[in-house]
Amino acid sequence: MEQTIDPTLGPVLARTGDERAVLTSFLDFHRAVLLRKLRGLSDADARRRLVPSATTLLGLVKHLTMVERNWFPTLLAPEPGDVYLTSEEDAVASFLLGDQENVAGIVEAYERACARSRAVAASVDLDHVVPHPQLGEVSVRWVLVHLIEETARHAGHADILRELTDGECGAL
């Protein structure tokens, strides 16, 4: 009997791919998991605080939108006016939601940021090194691994928040 693989599991499909294919498939998988945590939720539920910190499901996606912009376009292919955000205040603010922000708008911004990140990352070699304002030099490979780690960690937070919201859990 032939076994089929769920096509939503990019890392499984890339299991014999080259390094870039493996890294980008894991990052895209965790990006998709994060967005699945918002599926079917109202704006009110996505904004609801369920833990003592200001962390919310929607705030996690907003934060990762800033992370995507910071690490890929701003660091690797900056445009005039791009500023790399480094302060603790910037990090905290990236989770906070304005009164008019909603699931549709935050998801659209995140998807645009991810698309731009994919394009920037694909345009440079994994060994390409750039200066980082806090770390010295970093390679594109290191940035990809860091974004996998950051996105996966926050997708885990989102999984817990979603389970607390309505009992839904699991990566898919």
N, C-alpha and C positions, 0 to 999 in steps of 0.2 A: 504494500500500500504506500503510495507516494505521500510524503508529508509536505504540507504547504506552510509557508511562513507569512505571517500577517505583514502586509506591505507597510503598515504604519511603523514598524520596528526597523527604522533605518540602520541602526547599528548592527542588527542581525544581517541585513542585506549587504552591508559593507564589510562583513567579517573576513573577507579575503582581499579587501581593497588595499590601496596604497595608504600611506600615512595620512595624507590630506583627506582622503575619502572617509577614513575611520574617524578622524578628529571632527570633521564638519558634520558627519552623520550623528555623532553623539551630541554635539551642540544643538543641532536642529531637533533631535529627539527631545531634549530637555526643554527647548523653547516651546515645542508643541505640547508637552505635558503641562507646562505652566499655563498656557492658554486654555487647555482642556479644563482646568480647575475653575474657570469662569463660566464655562458653558452651562446655560440654563439658569444662571443666577440673575436676579434683579439687580439694578444699580444699588439699591439699599443694602441687599445682602452682601454684595461685593465690597461695599464700603464699611461694613460693620466691623467694629473692633471687638475681638474675642479674646485678646491677650492684653496684659498690662501695658505693653508698648503701643506705639501708634501703628504697628504693623497690621495691614489689612490685605485681603486678596488683591484688590485693585491697586493698592499702594505698592505691593510687590512687583506688579507688572510695570507700574510707572517707574519704580526704582531701576528695574532691569532695562527699561528704555534708555535711561540716562547712562547706565553701564555700557550698553551697546554703543551708544554714540561716543562715549568717552574713550573706550578702548580701541575701536576700529577706525571710524572716520577721523576723529580728533587727533588720535595718536599717530595713525599710520598714513592718513591722507588729509591733513587739515586744510580747510578752506579759510579764506579771510574771515576773521571774527571768531573762529573756533577757539574756545578756551578749555583747556583740560582742567576738570574740576578735581580738587585734591583735598579740600577741607572737610572736617567732620560735619560742619554745618551744611555743606552741600550734600553730603551723604544722607543726613537726617531729613533735609528738605525734600530729597528725591522720593521719599515715601509718602509725603503729605499730599492730600487731595484738595483741590479747590472746589468751591461749591458747584461750579458748572461742569466739572469733569465727570465723565460717565464711562461705563464699560466700553461702549462702541468707540468712543474717541481715544481712550487709552489703548485699547487693542489695536486700533488703526495706527496709532503712533508707534507702538511696539513693532508691529509687522513692518512698517516702513523702516524703522531703525535696523531691524534684523536683515531686511533686504539690502540695505546700504552696507551693513557689516559684511554680508556674504560677498558682495561685489568688491569691496575693498580687500578683504582677506584673499579672495581668489586672484587678485591682481598682483600679489607679491609672493615671493618665494618664502617657504617656511623658515628658511635660515636668515631671512632679511632681519636686520637689527635696527632699532630706532631708539633714540634717547627717551627716557621716561623721567618726568619731573621729580619723582621720589625714589625710584629704584635704580637709577643709572640707565643701563641699556637693557632692552628686552627684545627677544626674537618674536616673530609672528607665531611660531610654534608655541612659545610660552604663553602668548596672549590667548591663543585658542584653548590651551589647556586651562588657563585661568578662567576663561569665560565658561567652559564646561563646568568647572568646579562651582563657580558663583551661581550659574543658572540652575544647576542640579540642587544646590543647597537651598535656594529660594523656592524651587519647585517642591522640595520636601516640606518647607514651611507652608506652602500653598496647599499641599495635600492635607496637612493637619488642620489648617483653617477651614478648608472645605468640609472635612469630616465634622468639625465642630458646628458648621453652618447648617448642614442638612443630612449628615450621615454618609454622604458619598465619599468613597475613598478608592485608591488605586491609581496607577499611572495612566491607565487608559479609561 
